[in-house]
């Protein structure tokens, strides 16, 4: 689920400075921490519970959940079939990765007949539908897990953004006791609340980070196969470099997520629960105070617990948001559509969010365990989330890709050397 949103007023000086210290999250009912130029930070929309496109967040229009009004499908360019490349993979896929053929496809999202207002809001920065071409690539079958990230940290000594004490020079006037490392955690209220104040369900917790996802008393022991969270964009990039990979572009991510299907609202097809089966880890019950856990989980779930898509990829909808390398602009698809077919687009050269100008935001995809049609519906495959690059939360992770060229550089050379030795004993 994804989420966007509007700047929030400081609840109190201490909380404001703490939130300022982390300043950084992507998608349908999500959270993102935004830095306010020239001052502190404000907790704003994010991929799952606070997206500027979400009602009750940046729009300022809290949806009336008692009388969900349906809206007609938007009139715009339509989806046409995907044309996959016929070129085969350059070699055996790296461990835990799948080959994606690439090709030409229809990218974006549009409203469906009968979709409620919240669902419609999720598609507004994901149009118009436009044709895009991407080369073939490898992609991680799952989100990067705690076990994988642990190996990276042990090998490099890397310290994530959430584990670093904020630099006093970045927060003039802040009390030293408030400049503490930490991150933002979903903390549901014990009663129904209006959906126009994100502080009702998000809280900054000193000591929260990837090792302690719910705060200093929590742990990832026994959760090796869960997606790593509280990951800022630079954390994801650092891991990718170490692994000989990179963060996917938005177009690569969407091509992979669609699994060969064209124009379907979900990565698995047309129905949210085909034959009553749960297909993703999302929010059930009454948002944000009561998650029934009908799908088996009330927070993150282990990877590979829900069915894979047509390319064998897990959790391309729900569980945790995923970073892409594209800067966020709500008008970017209009720019791409004007090109006819966009070839291997890398995203706009600068970020721009009209609700928070000056914030450096990247696109996030896939939604999270907090996605719900009561507040956001960015578990729909073509929809977009966004988040400040220096912020992670407990519902944001990532996965990596590797191009043919990157595969050749990492694996092809040793293969060629082995062949040369065999031919020249």
N, C-alpha and C positions, 0 to 999 in steps of 0.2 A: 504494500500500500504506500502511497506517496503523499506528500503534504507540502504546501506553500503558506504565506501569511503576512500580516501587517505588524509594524513595530509595536511592542507593548510597553506600557509605562512601568517605571521601576516600582517594584513592590515595596522595597525599602532599600536604604543605602547599602547595607551589607550584601544583600542578595544581588543588587545591581552590579556591585563591583566584582562579586564572585562570578556572575554570569559573564561579565566583561572579560574576566581572565581566560575563559575558554573560547569565546567568540568563534564559533565555527559551525550544522546538518540541514535528506532528499528523498514527499511524493504523495499520494492520496491520503490524507489525514496523517501527516508526519510532523516531525519537529526539525527546525533548523535554528541555529544560533547565529544572529547577525550582529556585526559590529557597526555601531552608529558612527558615521564619520565625525571626527572632532570631539567625540564624547565616549560614553560607555557603550555597552552592547544592549541590544534588545532581543528578547526571545521572540522569534517570529515564526512564520510558516515553515514547514518542512515537508518532506516527502510523505509522511503518514498522517500527521495530525495538525499541521500548520502550514499549508501551502497558500501563497498569495492568491492562487486560483480558487482556494476553498472558501465556501461561504463560512462566515463566522471568523475568518482570519483576515486576510488583507482586504477582501471585498467589503467587509463590514456588514454583510448580509447573512445573519444566522439563519440556517434553513429551519423551516417549521416541520419538525419530524412527525407531528400528529396528522398532518394533511399533505403527504408527499404528492406534489403535482407532477404529472408526466408531461414531457415535452416532445415535440416531433423531432425526428432525426434532422440534423443540420444538412443544408443543401450545399454541397461542395464536390470536389473531385472524388471519384469513386475508386475503389480498389480494383486492380486487375491482377491476373495470375503472376506469381513469381516465376522468373526464368533463371533457374540455377545454372551455375557454371558446370561444364562437363569435365573440367580438368581434375584429375585425382590429386590426393594428398601427396606432398613431396617425399613422404616416408612414414614410418611408424609414428603415431602420435606420442608426445611426451606423456609420462605417467599422469593420469587424472585429467587428461585433456581430450577433447573430441574435435575432429576435423569438420569445419563448416565450409561448404563449397563456395559460398558467396554467389553473386549474381545480381540480377536486377529485380527490384521489388517495390511495392507500394508501401511507403512509410508514413506513419502518422496515425491519428485516431479520429473518429467522428461519432457523433451521437447516434444511438439506435432508437427506433420507434419504441415508445413506452419508457424511455430512460427518465429517471427523476432529475430534478434540478441539480442535485449534488453530482450525479454522474455526468451531466452536461458540462458542469464547471470543470471537470477533470479533462475535458477534451479541448478547451479553448486555446491553449497554447500549443496544441498538437496538430494544428491544421494550417494550411490545406494539405490534403493527401498529395504526395508528390513521389515521382519515380526516383529511385536511388540505386546506384550500383556500388557493390563492394567486392574486392578481391577475396579469395578464399583465405581462411585463417584457422588456427587452432584456438580453442577457448576452454577454460576450466569447466569441468562438468558440474562443479559445485562452487559455492562461495568458499573463499579461503577460510580454513578452519582454525580453531585455537591451536591444534597440534602443529599445523603448518606454520602459523605465525610464531609459535614458540621456537621452532627450529631456526627460523630467521633471526629472532632476537638473540638466541644463544650463540649463533654464528657471528653476529655483527655487533652485539651490544647496543642495538638501536633502542632509543627511548621515544615513545610516542608523544604526540602533542598533549594529550590529556594527562600524561605523567610529568610534564614539565611545569615548574613554577612560573607563573606569568612574570614577565619583565616589568619592573616598576616604571621604566621610562615609557612604556606603552600605555600606562594608566596613571597619568599625573594626578596627584591628590588622593590616590587610593591608600587606605590604611594598610600597613604591612601585613596585619593579621588576616586581611581579606584576599591577599594575593597568594592563593593556595592552588595547587594542582587539583584538578577534578574534572567532572564532566556532567552532562545532563541525562537524567534518567526518567523514564515514564513512571509516574506515581499517581495511580488513579484515585480519585476522591471516593469516599464511602457513600456518596449520594449523588443523584442526578444534578448536573450543573449546566448553565447556559454554555453554548459552544463558541462564545466570543471572547474568551479569556484563557489563553493557553497556560497561564500560571496555575490554572485549576488542576492540570494533570501532568505538568512537567516541573521538575525541580533540579537544581544544581546540587550535586553531592560531592564535597571534597573527598578525594581518594577514589572516586569512581574512574575506572579505566578498563582496558581490555582484560587485565588480570582479575579485576573486581567489577564486573559489569553492573551490579546493583548497589555498589558502595563498598567501602573498605572491609566490611564483614562478609561480603560475598566472595565466591571463588569460582574458578573454572575447573577445579579438580573434578575429574569424572566427566568432563564435558569436552574432551578432545575433538569430538566429531560435531561440535556446534560451530556455527559461523563466528569468526572473531568480530567484535563490535567496538564502538568508541574509536573508530578509525577516521582520522582527518585525511584529506586528500594527499598530503605529503607523506603520510604514513603508508598509504596504499602504493604510491609511486616508489617509495624506498623498497618495499617488499618486491614489487614487480621487477625493479632493476636487479636486485639480488637473485631473483629466480630466472633472469634472462627473458623476461616477458615485459608487457606494458599494460596499461589500463585501456579497455576498449573504447573506441569512439562510440558516439550515440548510435550511429547507423549500423556499425558492426553488432552492437549489443541487440538492437531491435531485429536485425536479420536473424541472429542466432535464436532469439527468444521466440520468434514466430515458428520455428521448427519446420519450415517448408509450407506452412499454411499462409493463405492470403486473406486479409480483411476480417479475420476472426477477432472477436472482442477479447478472448482469453487465449493464452498460449496453448491451450489444449482443445479449443474449439468454440462452439457457440453458446453453450450453457455453463453457468457458474458451477452447478453441481450435477453433472451428467449422471442420470440414474441414481441420484441421491448421494453420490460419492464426493467426499471432500478432496479437492485437487490442490489446495494451497493452504498455508498457515495464515489465516486472516483473523479479524476480530468478529466474534459473535456475541450477541447479547445487546446490552445498551451502552453505547459509547458516551463517555469514557469510563464510567463507574463500575460496570459489571460485564466482564468477559466470561461467558459461559464455558468457554473451552470446548465447545461441541466438536471441533476438529481435532481435539486431543491435546491442545496446547493453549496456554494463556500468555506465553512469552515466546522467545525464540525456540525453535525446534532443531533437532539434529539434522544435518544435511541428508538427502536421499530418503526422507520419510514420506514424501508425497510423490506421485507419479512424474516421470520425466516427460519432457516435450518430445516432438518428433526427431530432434537431433540428439536425444539422450541427455539433455541438460536438466538439472534439478533446481527448483526454487527460482525460476525466472519470473515468478509472481509470488508475492508474499514473503514471509519470514523476515528478511532484512533488506533494506534498500541497498543499491549497488552504485558505486561511483562510475561515471564515464569521464572521458578526457575533454569533452566539449564544454566550452563556456556557455552559460545560459543566456539566451535572449528569447523573449516571447515571440518576436517577429522573424526568427531565423528560418522557419519553414516557408514563409512567404518569399524570402530571398532564394531559397533552394528551388522552389516551384518555378521561379522565373527562368531558371537555367534549362528547363526541359528535363534532362536527366542529370542528376548530381553524381559525379564519379568520386568515390572514396572521400566524401566530405569530412573535413577535420574539425568542423564547428566554426563559429564566428571568431574573429581575432580578439574581440573584447567581450566582457560580460556586461549585461545591462538588465536590471530588473526595475521596471518603472515604479514599483512599490518601495524599493530601497536602492535608489541610485548610489553608485559608488561602492557597492559591495561586490566582492569577487566571488561569484557563484559558478559552480559547475552543475551540469545536468546529472541527476540521479534517476535510476530506473528500477522498476520492478515492484515497488511497494514493500510493505512489511507486515508483521503480525498485528499492526494497529490499523490496517486498512479496513474500511467499512463503508457501505453505501449510505450510512447515516452522516458521514462527515467528509469522506473522500472515496473515490473509487479508482485509484491509480494502480490497482492490480490489473486493470485492463491493459493489454499489451502495448498499445501505441501511445499511452499517456506518459507524461513527463513529471519529474520532481526536480528540485533544485536545492542547493545548500552552499553555505559559505565554505570555502576550501579549507579553512583552519578549524572546522568543527566536526566532531563526531558525536554520536549518541548511542544508546543501547539498542537501536534498531537500524543501524547503518553499518554495512560491511562492503565487500568488493569481491570481484573475481578478475582474472587476467586473461589476456590473449597473446598469441604469438603468430606473426605473419610467416609466410613461406621463407622470406629472406632472413627473418630472425631465427627460424628453425634451422636453416642452412648454416648460419653463422655459429650456432651452438652445437648442432649435431652432425651437420653435413661434412665438416672438415675432418673430424675424427673418422667418419665412415670412409671418406675418400683416402685418408692416410692408410687405413687398414687394407683397402683394396690395392693400393700401390705396393704395400709390403708383400701382399700375397702374390702380386704379379712379378715382383722382383726379389725372389728369395736370396 
